[in-house]
């Protein structure tokens, strides 16, 4: 038995103005938020011994950032659209997304789907602190994408709690700071119909704008590129696993950053083939950006980013690693992902602890282009072809990136007949277009 000795102290909430100057901050010439009294120092969260006060003060700072970001997004030609369609944002539960004003006239579209804990248009609060606001938000991403003639659609997986008191959809962090220390979320009152979670949000938005993207009714479809992060990618994969047939003629490529999807989420053979040939995963890893990492989780080639926080990957790798690969897909869609043969048995022996393999077989061929690869002869196991069981029968497509449906069919037929395809130099792999020469000529 427990008994309360001292009654709970109920403190009055402390309010902070959503005004940078009144909070004691300003934006310097490097686009960084700095203290007025200490111009070399950024935001200081721990200013009070009571955590609740720190929490509410941080929320006031976040609101300042949101207002700055809203202004800059408008300047970039992106407008908020509220879902469900026809909602009045002043009175109705709804979720905002961003759509470029030139979407209907564009030939290429970049669809951005972020994670579940960030405000609309934000990648990383840590990167907003430094290098700066544009870098930590999607402003830099949007500007470089526009230079490559992309129109944009930005989904909103983070602001998934509707607050009648605040009058808009917010992140859980904002909800908690603005309401009470331990808020209860009413699954009816505090959710937006059709956007109760990530999967439903992706389904609702893509279902609504599908005609504007893939065409129909005489409209010409667009080339669609997806840039996804975390649970946002999981929501997309779940949606495409059911609806890929309606989109596959328009989707050019997919980038998945620290995604939570796995092979178990993909049952569509067409989607599996697309992920194998037109998708790339980027993960937290210490190797140089763009280094190939043996990883079977995502059904696509996986690469390092030299980042220790998942939220900093896109701000730091988008322009130098990811965008150049999108351009490569546009130039050579059939050869944008090199065929890479991975000896998973050796990888698993070397990879005793979870999280990576630093002695990667593939490394950048050109320091200026991390999307080009070279394989050294001594990196390949000379005795590979002499092994009795060089392949795992259940994981062939995870080990070899098959270029087209015909090759995939040949591999599947071999597996169904319990025939192992042989070795890197055998007729079996030659028939699938995978030979030692492919590895050294990328």
Secondary structure, DSSP 8 states (H G I E B T S, - for coil): ----SS-----------S-HHHHTEEE-TTS-EEESSSTT-------SSSHHHHHHHHHHHHHHHHHHHHHHHHHTTEEEEEESTT--TTTS--EEEEEETTGGG-SEEEEEE--SSS-TTBS-HHHHHTT-HHHHBSHHHHHHHHHTTEEEEE--SS--EEETTTTEEE-HHHHHHHS-TT----TTTTS-TT-SSHHHHHHHHHHHHHHHHH-BTTB---EEEEEEETHHHHHHHHHHHHHHHHHTTTEEEEEEES----GGG---HHHHHHHHHHEEEEE-BSS-TT-EE---TTSSEEEE-SBSSGGGHHHHHIIIIIHHHHHHHHH-TTTSS------HHHHHHH--STT--SS-S-EEEETTEEEEEE--GGGS-TTGGG-S--S-GGGHHHHS---SHHHHHHHHHHHHTT-----TTSHHHHHTT--HHHHH--
